[in-house]
C-alpha cells in the first residue's frame, strides 16, 4: 500500500496496512548537531527510518502587496479587497502546470493550506498589530467581520481554482490562536468572526470532494473545539499542546470518530530520554491506534535540543508499535 492510500484509509477508518508515519520537518541545523552525536555523514533520514512522504500546496493567501495597516474603518475595505485577487500572479506555486502533471500520478498524500487563521487574517505579526487586532474585534466589530468575510471569500475562490486542477487528500486551516491557558478570544467571538467567515471555504471543499478537513492549531484550543467540530472540521492536528486539556485520548472519548487526530506525542518527553519516551508512547499511542483515525507524531518541530539517540529511540519505538 502506498503512502497516499495509507493516509486515505486511516482518515476513513478503513483498512490500512499500517498508519502513516510522518517526518517532523527536521531542518539542516538539527542534522548538523546530530552529525556530532552519531548520525552518519550524508545520511538520508528517509533511508534510516520509516517515513511516509507528504507534500503541501501553499498558495499565497496574504494581501498583495502587503498593506502597511489593516482596515480600521469601513471606508478602507474596498481598497483592501483589491489586494485579495485570486488571479494575481504568484498566488500559486512556481511552475504550477508542471506540479499539476506531477501530482496526477503521485503515491503520497497532498495537503492544501486554505486559511492562515483569525489573527494572521487581521494582520497580526507582533505585539502592536496584535493589540490593534484585538481593538478592532472589540471596538470595531463591523470592520473586523467584513475583513474576515472578504478574506474567506477570496480564500474560497483560490481553493476552488486549485481543486479544479488537483485532487488533494486534505485541506488545512492553520489557527495560531491560543496559549497554554486557552484561546486568546472567547469561543463565541471565535465562532462569530472566524468560523462563520470560513463557511465559503468549507463549501468549496465539500463541493470538490475533499474528505479530510484539518484544524491545525497550537497550545490549548480545547474550548473552541466543539464549535470547530460543529462547523465540519473532522481532523485535529495540534502542536505544542502539552496541557491536560488537550490530551488526545480524552478528546477521542469526547468527540469520538467525528474528530480524527494527528500528533499528540509530547515532544518534551522526547527531549528527556528513553524512559520518558517509552512511557509517553505506550500510554497514548496503542489505545488511539486501536480506535483508528489516528496518525502518531510528535507535537512540534524537532530542534537541536533533542539528542540524536533520543530521536532514534522515539522513531524505532513508534515503528515497532505501529507495525506490530
N, C-alpha and C positions, 0 to 999 in steps of 0.2 A: 504494500500500500504506500502511495507516495504522500508527501507532507501535506499537500493540498487536501486530498481526500481524508487524511487522518484528522485534519483540523475540522473539516465539514462534518464528519461523522461524530466527533467529540461534541461539537456545538449542537448537534441534533439529538444527542443522547442515543446515538446509533451504535454500530458495531465497528470499532476501530481496532487495528492490531495492537495498538498502544496509544497513549495520549501523546500529543506533540510535546517536544522539549525545545523551548526557545532559548536562544543565546541572549545574554543581558545587555548587549550593546557595549562590549568591552573596548575601550579606547587604547590608542597606541601607547600613551603614557603609563597605563596599567601594565601592558605587556613588557615595557622596558624594565619596570620594577620586578616583574615576575621572572624575567631572564636572569636576574641576580639571585633568584630564590629557587631555581631548579627547572624552569620552563626551558626546553631545548631551544637553541638558536634557530631562527627561521621556522619555528613550529607553527602549524596551522591549527587553531583550536578546533576547527570542524573535523580534522583528522584524529584529534585526541579524544574528543567527547562526542556523545550522541546529540546532535543538534538537528532540528528541523528548520530549514530556511523559511523566512517570511519576509515579504517586501511591503513597502509603504508607497502609496501615491500621496504626495503632499502638495496640493495646489496652493498658490499664493492667495490667502484669504484676507490679507490686510488691505486697507485702502491704499491706492496708488495714485499719486505719490502720498507718502505718509503725511497727514496733517500736523501742523505744529501744535494745534489744540483740537480736542474733540468737540462736537457741537454742545453748546451750553444754552442755546435758545432755539426755538422752532424755526426762526428765520435762517439759521445756518444749516438746516437739514438738507435742503435741495442741493447745495454745493457739495455736501458730504456724500450724498447719493451718487453724484457723478464720479466719485473716487472708487466706487464699487461696481465697476462694469465687468461682468464675467468674460466679455470678449476681448479685454485688454491683452496685449501681447505679454507673455511671461507669466500668465496665470497657471499654465500647465507646465509640467516638467520639460526640460530641454529634449529635443529630438522626439517629440510626442508620437508622431506616426510610427517611428521605429519601436518605441516602447509598446505601443498597442499591438504591433505584429508579434513582438517577442512574448507578450503576456498571453496571447491566444493559445500557446502550447505549453504553458508553464505547468510545473508539478509542485508548486508551493503556494501557500495562501497569500493573497494580495489584499491589503487593507487600505481603505481610503479615509484620510482625515477630512472631516467635513465642517468642523467648528473648533474655534480656539477658546471658547468659554466666555462667561459673563464678563469677567474683569478685563481680559485682553480685548474683548469686543468694545469695551468702554474706554480703551486707550491706556490701560494701566501698564506702566513699565518702571515703576518706582514709587517711593512713598508719596511724593507730591501728586502724581497722577492718580494714585490710589485714593488719596484724600478728595481729589476733585471728583472721582467717580462716585464715591460714597455720598458726597454732597448732592450730585445730580440725582442719584437714586432716592434720596430722602427729600430733597427740596425742589427738584425739577423733574418729577416722575414722568411727565408727558414727553420731555425731551429724551430721557433715558429709554422709555418704552419705544419711541419711534426710532431711535438709534438702533436698538436691538432688532426691531421689526425689519428695518432696511437691510441689516446685515443677514438676518435669517433668510429673507427672500433672495438676496444675492447669492448666499451660500447654496441655497436650493437650486438655483439656476446653474451654478457652476458644477455642482454634483451631478445634475442631470446631463450636462454636457459630457462629463467623464463616463457616466454609466451608459450612455447611448453607444459608447465605443468599447467599453471594457466591462466584463463581468467580474465584480470584486467579491471577496469572500466575507468581508466585514467592513462596516463603517465605524469610524471612531470620532466621538465627541470628546475633546480634551477640556477638562474643567478644573483648573487650579484655583479652588475656591476656599479651601479650608486650612486650619491649623489643627494641632492635636486636641484642641478643646471643642472643635466643631466648625461648621460653616461660618464665614465672616459676614453673611447676611442671613436673615431668618429664612426658614423653609418656605414661608408664604411669599416673601419677596423673591426668592429664587424661582419659584414657580411662575409668579406673575411676570417677571422681567426676562427670565432666561428660557424656561421650558416652553412657555407659550410662543416665544419667538422662534423656537426650534421646530414648530409644527410643520412649516413648509418643507424643511429638510427631511423630516421623518416621513412625510407623504411621498416625496420623491424616492426615498429609499424603498418604501413599500411598493410603489408603482414599478420600480425596476427590479424587484425580487431579491433585495438584499436581506438575507435571513438573520445575520448577526449584527446587532447594533450595540457597540461597546461604549460604556460610560467610563472614561479614563479619568481618574481623579487622584488626589494626593491627601495624605493625613486622614482626619476623621470626618468622613462625609456621611456618617450614619443617619443624621436627622433628615437629610434630603432624599435618602434612598427610596422611601415609599412613593414619593412623587415621581422620582425617576422611573421606577417600575411602572407606575400608572400611565406614564406618557409613552410607554412602548419600548424602553431600553430593556434588553434582555441579557446583557453581559456586563459584569463589573471587572475592571482592571484597576486595582488600587495600588498606589505607590506610597512608600514611607508611612504605611498605615499600621504601625506597631502599637496600636491602642486596643484595649479590650473591646471597645465598642465596635471595632472593625474585624473582629475575629471571624474568619471565613466560615468556620463550622457553625457558629451561631447565626450568621447571615443565611446560610443554606437552610437551617432549621426554620428560620422565619419566612424566607421568600420562596423556599422550595425550588422547583425546576423552572420557575419563571426567570430566575437570575443565574445564568452561567457565571463562572468565575475563572479569572486568570491571575496568577500571582499567589499572594498570601503567605509566603515564607519570609520570616523576619530576617532581613539582611544583617542586622546587628548580631544575630546568632552565628551567622557565617563568619563574622569577624572574630568571634570568641574562641572557637576551637571545636574539635571533633565531638566532644561530649554534648556541647550546646547544639551543634548542628544535628546530631542524631536525635536528640530529644525533640527539637523543633519539628523535624521532618516526620518522625514517627507519630507524634501527637496529632498532626494535622493531615498529612497527605493521604495515608491509606483510607481514612474514612471518607474524604472528599472524592477520591478516585472511585470508591465503591458506589457513591451516589451518581457519578457521571457528570458530564458537563463542566469539567474542571481541568485546567492546564496548570500544573505546579511550576512555580518560578519565584525567584527572589523578588522582594517588593521594592527594588530600587536598582539603580545602575551600580555595578561593581566598580569600586575605585581602588586606588593604590593602597588603602589601609586594610584591604582584605588580603591576607597572606596566600601565596600560591597553593601551598599544601592544604589550606582550609578549603580553597575553591575546588581543588581536585577531590577532596573527600565529599564535599557537598554534591558535586556533579555525579560522582560514582554511586553514591547512595541513592540519589534520585533515579539514576538509570536502573539500579537494582530493583527498586520498589516498583517502578512503572513498567518494567519488562518481565516481572516475575509472574 
